[in-house]
Amino acid sequence: MGKNIQDLKIAIIGAGTMGLGIATHFAIHGHPVKIYDAFPASLEKAKKQFPESLKSMEDLGTITPAITAKAKENLTFLSVMADAVIGADVIIENVPENKELKKSIFDQLNSFVGSDVILCSNTSSLNIFEFLEVNRPTNLVITHFFVPAYVMPLVEIVRGPKTSDETVLTVKNLMSSTGKNPAVVNQVIPGFIMNRLTFAIFREAAYMVSQGWCKPEDIDAAVISTHGPRYAFEGPFGLVDFAGVDTYEKISEYLLPELCSSPEVPKVLKDLFNEGKLGVKTESGFYTYKNGAEARAQRDQKIVKMIQAIEKVNKSFEA
């Protein structure tokens, strides 16, 4: 691309929760960002939420008032796509998971941007490489962020069959330079990394509940008390090394055949869905919540404080 990573200009398509979160992240880290949305109501909502997000981060001590002021200068809200994307070095699309909608967005981008621009899609479920047509397929890549995007460190970078090494490296370096922890997936697989792991764990947890062996709160307590602190600094492969490859090999022989392998939606999940108990959004799921908005805010604060604590611990071992 020929530019310094820090000088890259970012364009965000879609001003919803995820799009605004991504825009906020890059604005905080010094990049000029333009965010586009076709719906005036979405833009107005995003304009209101942006300073609120910055204020909450200030209150948590993750950014300073000076950074807040600079971030506000870095982010521009626009209702015309061409105004947002022309001149951008990296474009990140965040529209709903609809093939025709995404195809329409990228068809428009083809007429606005040059062949050297990196095009990213923040999708969690679609194989965009099967239906998107872009001027330079080597510059097309999936970047899967996690909510809240300006807090959660992980970004899954998923390459397509024609995505170049240069594109992957540039996107990886861009993410790393802003404090993200990028994880590269070499081809599209359903669920990428984290959704596959998350649902593998949930399927087994739901199976144990359905068998009457445990209650949800007991399983959550077990995970929080073991995976919680351990997975803060080591992944499953690091864990195996410390537990012992020989130990895992022996346990695998008798335990893996006993684990749930059903392709069906777990009954405990289906039952809640049919009852309209959708979790925090309805203030009732596996647990009940007095105030959904308050519960989300507290969860975000816990995530930020945990990340701060993890960083502090990691730095103490680097000294």
PEMOTA-V390355 format. One record per pair of residues at least 4 apart in sequence whose ideal C-beta (glycine too) atoms are under 6 Angstrom apart, sorted by sequence separation. I is the first residue (numbers start at 1). J is the second residue. If there is no record, write none. Layout:
BEGIN
{{I	J} {I	J}}
END
This chain:
BEGIN
{{3	7} {15	19} {63	67} {82	86} {109	113} {113	117} {128	132} {145	149} {159	163} {163	167} {168	172} {191	195} {194	198} {199	203} {202	206} {214	218} {223	227} {224	228} {227	231} {234	238} {239	243} {243	247} {248	252} {251	255} {252	256} {265	269} {278	282} {284	288} {3	8} {14	19} {15	20} {26	31} {37	42} {57	62} {58	63} {78	83} {123	128} {175	180} {191	196} {208	213} {214	219} {234	239} {265	270} {272	277} {27	33} {37	43} {57	63} {78	84} {85	91} {95	101} {134	140} {146	152} {208	214} {279	285} {283	289} {289	295} {12	19} {26	33} {121	128} {175	182} {185	192} {209	216} {277	284} {146	154} {240	248} {277	285} {159	168} {280	289} {283	292} {12	22} {23	33} {58	68} {95	105} {145	155} {172	182} {183	193} {12	23} {23	35} {93	105} {143	155} {144	156} {280	292} {272	285} {54	68} {143	157} {157	171} {205	219} {119	134} {280	295} {10	26} {142	158} {141	159} {123	142} {15	35} {115	135} {119	139} {124	144} {140	160} {155	175} {10	31} {115	136} {118	139} {119	140} {120	141} {121	142} {122	143} {15	37} {141	163} {9	32} {10	33} {11	34} {12	35} {13	36} {120	143} {122	145} {138	162} {110	135} {137	162} {155	180} {157	182} {20	46} {86	112} {106	132} {138	164} {141	167} {15	42} {81	108} {85	112} {153	180} {154	181} {155	182} {156	183} {157	184} {158	185} {15	43} {85	113} {90	118} {91	119} {92	120} {93	121} {94	122} {97	125} {103	131} {106	134} {139	167} {153	181} {24	53} {97	126} {156	185} {47	77} {82	112} {92	122} {141	171} {158	188} {15	46} {129	160} {99	131} {43	77} {158	192} {156	192} {156	193} {33	74} {32	74} {33	75} {34	76} {35	77} {36	78} {28	71} {27	71} {34	78} {36	81} {27	74} {27	75} {36	84} {144	192} {118	167} {34	84} {23	75} {207	260} {204	259} {204	260} {203	260} {210	267} {210	268} {209	268} {206	266} {127	188} {206	268} {22	92} {216	286} {11	84} {11	85} {19	94} {18	94} {11	88} {232	310} {9	88} {9	89} {10	90} {11	91} {12	92} {13	93} {14	94} {8	89} {14	95} {8	90} {13	105} {22	145} {25	149} {25	150} {24	150} {21	148} {22	149} {21	149} {21	150} {18	149} {29	178} {148	300} {151	303} {151	304} {5	173} {1	170} {5	174} {5	177} {60	304}}
END
